[in-house]
Amino acid sequence: MPGLMRQLRGLGGCTTPIRLDGQRTDIHPATGEVLHELNASELPAGNLLVRCNNRRATRCPACAETYRRDTYQLITAGLRGGKGTPERVATHPRVFATFTAPSFGPVHNRPSNGRCRCGTQHPDTAAELGTPLDPATYDYEAAVLWNAHASAIWTRFSIYLRREVAKRAGLTQRAFKEHARVSFAKVAEYQRRGAVHFHAVIRLDGPDGGDTPPPAWATPDLLSDAIRAAAATADVPGPVLHGRVHTFAFGRQLDIRPIRSADFDGNTELTERAVAAYIAKYATKGAETATGTLDRPLKFLAELAQMTLTDHARQMIRTAWTLGARKDLADLRLRAWAHMLGFRGHFSTKTRRYSTTLGALRTARAEWRRLQAVIAHGDQTPAPADPDSDDTTLVLAHWNFAGTGLTRGEEWLAASITPDPEGAAA
């Protein structure tokens, strides 16, 4: 029992761990001595249990909370330094920008002044918010296709942004690389109407990223002006449907705020902590949270009949599934991403020089846990090999997938030792 409790505690509250069969052997390469052996069948649970690491809060709250905190640390490191990023980045020009989708038809909303177009003043929890006023005239095809092209629009924007910054600095694009660099980190968020929009921290650095100071001409105003120009011109061609030529670009609503003022979200200051918390909040949320759609792929469209969805979400999924049958749209893989309303991009991305990586944060956490196990339980698992040392370890491992989840007894034990991730977050 103590061994099983230790194994479950190591999952950190993960509710759908991956079960593996197999073994691992650590061997001293010079002497052939077996330093450590691990056989999954001899473990208390009968398998090696590995965290699922799912970022969706609807699938695994514990792993999603870890992902959210890692994203917070990643964003914060790029704003004020730390985790291998120099603290001088806090003095670089930085802005927080939100890029929205265009309109595909009027929807129920809560304007800051007055009432919705339907004549009603909706409460914030109203189920009809984000749904079309007239579903018969709403452009569902364009909405799904815009989601499918959103990542390509961002890529085009990032190229244009460097050109616009260089133009305002009086530099050619080739010379710009020798004077400055644009770094960013962004997350995708679903609006209630099911359209993706992006939140991004965009920073101007020196030519080697955060390690070098930006040139004297680099200011938040110059960066903001370049972002507006790039967002206005970045577009990507779409398919021709029913004789209509589609071209996709960002919507007219573009919000850019320097990270230095006190005008963020009402009375909340636009500080590094506020921006990082705001962005990290959306790292664990998908279309299922904002739009009420699904958090896993569909195998057959008939599955929708057994699911509780809003009419708007159901129609978005049906539209994606129908468009996915077209050969000229095969590269968009709309059926595979119908549950995401056509969006198939990464929810959080960053440039290489912005800050640390999620992989580095996971590695540091795994090493910390290994050291804690050594201290608490006298674990004899050898330390990872040092590439600069002659004393290395040969690791022979073979693992097979054996399933997911916990048994009923394991679920009961895990619940008794795992704190509530939402309570921990609060």
Disulfide bonds with the S-S distance in Angstrom:
none
